[in-house]
Amino acid sequence: MQKLPVAILGATGLVGQRLVQLLAAHPWFEISALAASDNSVGKQYGDAAKWKLPSEIPDAVRGMIVKPCEPPLDAALVFSALPSDVAGDIEENFANAGYLVSSNASNHRNDPDVPLVIAEVNSDHLDLVRVQRARRKSAGAIVCNANCSTIHLALVLKPLADAFGLTRVAVTTLQALSGAGYPGVAALDILDNVIPFIGGEEKKLESEPLKILGTLHGDHIAPAAIRISAACNRVATWDGHLETASVELAQKSSLDQVRRAMLQFTGEPQALNLPTAPAHPIVVRDEPDRPQPRLDRDVEKGMASVVGRLRACPVLDYKFVLLGHNTIRGAAGGTLLNAELLVAKKFIE
Ligand SMILES: NC(=O)c1ccc[n+]([C@@H]2O[C@H](COP(=O)([O-])OP(=O)(O)OC[C@H]3O[C@@H](n4cnc5c(N)ncnc54)[C@H](OP(=O)(O)O)[C@@H]3O)[C@@H](O)[C@H]2O)c1
């Protein structure tokens, strides 16, 4: 199969770098263009990106000249890793110019005909691409990835919603520094500290799962009837968001049934054997002190959500800890899996 050319908008940032890393040896996609802000345009990628990953910058991109974030770019699909203060209009421009945009940014997540997709959870929502294409009168469309904490929460809630129904969820997050982008939070603010506020995050965590776990009705999604209460904290880990959650189920079930529903969960990416799909999207650990960010964030190459401490909750029904890599499954890897799904489901020929 000839590789499809893909471009990355915001290629020099933390999520953009993860995309570069994940795409370097991808069997279906080949990086054909890298784009970023005026500070980087015209420079070689190796000079423009403040590379923060432990692996080297791939040789194939080191000397590529960074382009402006505007069409045309030589690409069949565009990944967006742009900050939300600029992503909205730039992604619109690309979609209206005929490009499929697989986005990490929050701007279009609530647009009625923009699918908000976690590949294992709601791949059927990709049918909204057809609705969007008709509205735009173009082959272009935006497909959004959810917020990094939402992705791991909704992935873990999905088998529970399917098997038992979900009524209420309370979640508290301990979110890593890389979730704030680079340079992110000042060292003097976060060392020896926890910051109990992340702007806009709680609203996203309380609303995005409702669209993701909702039902496609033709040209829109009917949201799931679940009430979620979220509290978000920034902590001094580098990668990996930890979340503690309590859930109330519609249909009472045993602890073992809940555990098995999580363990056995797979979705369309596994059925289609997509290159970036984890074999087990939810990994369940039984030790009393796992998951931990440093030990467990790279399980399944950072593409799984790791659940532990599953136990009865005296207020709701069950409670557990979940952990997920924020820049891989929670961002770059999530948009990559969505792009693979778009190819496998023939939205890109
Ligand atoms: N970090 C995470 O864990 C995470 C998780 C999920 C979603 N997200 C979302 O992913 C997006 C990227 O996040 P990040 O953490 O990678 O941010 P980041 O490290 O701050 O990178 C931002 C990127 O956007 C480019 N950029 C900034 N202003 C621009 C402009 N006016 N025009 C064109 N390009 C511009 C930057 O280019 P220069 O280098 O040239 O300035 C850089 O490449 C955000 O929407 C974020 O909310 C992040």
The ligand as a MOL file (V3000), in Angstrom:
LIG
                    3D

  0  0  0     0  0            999 V3000
M  V30 BEGIN CTAB
M  V30 COUNTS 48 52 0 0 0
M  V30 BEGIN ATOM
M  V30 1 N -0.5700 18.3530 26.1000 0
M  V30 2 C -1.5690 17.4890 26.2550 0
M  V30 3 O -1.4920 16.5140 27.0330 0
M  V30 4 C -2.8350 17.6190 25.4310 0
M  V30 5 C -3.7810 16.6080 25.5340 0
M  V30 6 C -4.9480 16.7060 24.7880 0
M  V30 7 C -5.1640 17.7900 23.9800 0
M  V30 8 N -4.2300 18.7730 23.9150 0 CHG=1
M  V30 9 C -4.4940 19.8980 23.0170 0
M  V30 10 O -3.5860 19.8050 21.9280 0
M  V30 11 C -3.2680 21.1230 21.4490 0
M  V30 12 C -1.7550 21.2970 21.4730 0
M  V30 13 O -1.2900 21.1840 22.8050 0
M  V30 14 P 0.2670 21.1780 23.1760 0
M  V30 15 O 0.3150 20.7490 24.5940 0
M  V30 16 O 1.0490 20.4340 22.1650 0 CHG=-1
M  V30 17 O 0.6150 22.7550 23.0490 0
M  V30 18 P 2.0330 23.4540 22.8360 0
M  V30 19 O 3.1370 22.5910 23.3580 0
M  V30 20 O 1.8840 24.8120 23.4150 0
M  V30 21 O 2.2050 23.5780 21.2300 0
M  V30 22 C 1.4530 24.4770 20.4760 0
M  V30 23 C 1.7900 24.3610 18.9930 0
M  V30 24 O 0.9450 25.2550 18.2460 0
M  V30 25 C 1.7560 26.1750 17.5050 0
M  V30 26 N 1.1490 27.5090 17.4980 0
M  V30 27 C 0.9800 28.3550 18.5450 0
M  V30 28 N 0.3950 29.4970 18.1490 0
M  V30 29 C 0.1830 29.3790 16.8140 0
M  V30 30 C -0.3690 30.2350 15.8190 0
M  V30 31 N -0.8450 31.4600 16.1200 0
M  V30 32 N -0.4190 29.7930 14.5340 0
M  V30 33 C 0.0630 28.5710 14.2140 0
M  V30 34 N 0.6110 27.7130 15.1150 0
M  V30 35 C 0.6610 28.1140 16.4000 0
M  V30 36 C 3.1020 26.1830 18.2030 0
M  V30 37 O 4.0990 26.5760 17.2680 0
M  V30 38 P 5.4470 27.3790 17.6970 0
M  V30 39 O 6.3830 26.3590 18.2920 0
M  V30 40 O 5.9250 27.9120 16.4050 0
M  V30 41 O 5.0390 28.4230 18.6900 0
M  V30 42 C 3.2170 24.7200 18.6020 0
M  V30 43 O 3.6130 23.9590 17.4950 0
M  V30 44 C -4.0260 22.0990 22.3630 0
M  V30 45 O -5.2550 22.4440 21.7680 0
M  V30 46 C -4.2470 21.2740 23.6180 0
M  V30 47 O -5.3490 21.7200 24.3750 0
M  V30 48 C -3.0640 18.7250 24.5990 0
M  V30 END ATOM
M  V30 BEGIN BOND
M  V30 1 1 1 2
M  V30 2 2 2 3
M  V30 3 1 2 4
M  V30 4 1 4 5
M  V30 5 2 4 48
M  V30 6 2 5 6
M  V30 7 1 6 7
M  V30 8 2 7 8
M  V30 9 1 8 9
M  V30 10 1 8 48
M  V30 11 1 9 10
M  V30 12 1 9 46
M  V30 13 1 10 11
M  V30 14 1 11 12
M  V30 15 1 11 44
M  V30 16 1 12 13
M  V30 17 1 13 14
M  V30 18 2 14 15
M  V30 19 1 14 16
M  V30 20 1 14 17
M  V30 21 1 17 18
M  V30 22 2 18 19
M  V30 23 1 18 20
M  V30 24 1 18 21
M  V30 25 1 21 22
M  V30 26 1 22 23
M  V30 27 1 23 24
M  V30 28 1 23 42
M  V30 29 1 24 25
M  V30 30 1 25 26
M  V30 31 1 25 36
M  V30 32 1 26 27
M  V30 33 1 26 35
M  V30 34 2 27 28
M  V30 35 1 28 29
M  V30 36 1 29 30
M  V30 37 2 29 35
M  V30 38 1 30 31
M  V30 39 2 30 32
M  V30 40 1 32 33
M  V30 41 2 33 34
M  V30 42 1 34 35
M  V30 43 1 36 37
M  V30 44 1 36 42
M  V30 45 1 37 38
M  V30 46 2 38 39
M  V30 47 1 38 40
M  V30 48 1 38 41
M  V30 49 1 42 43
M  V30 50 1 44 45
M  V30 51 1 44 46
M  V30 52 1 46 47
M  V30 END BOND
M  V30 END CTAB
M  END
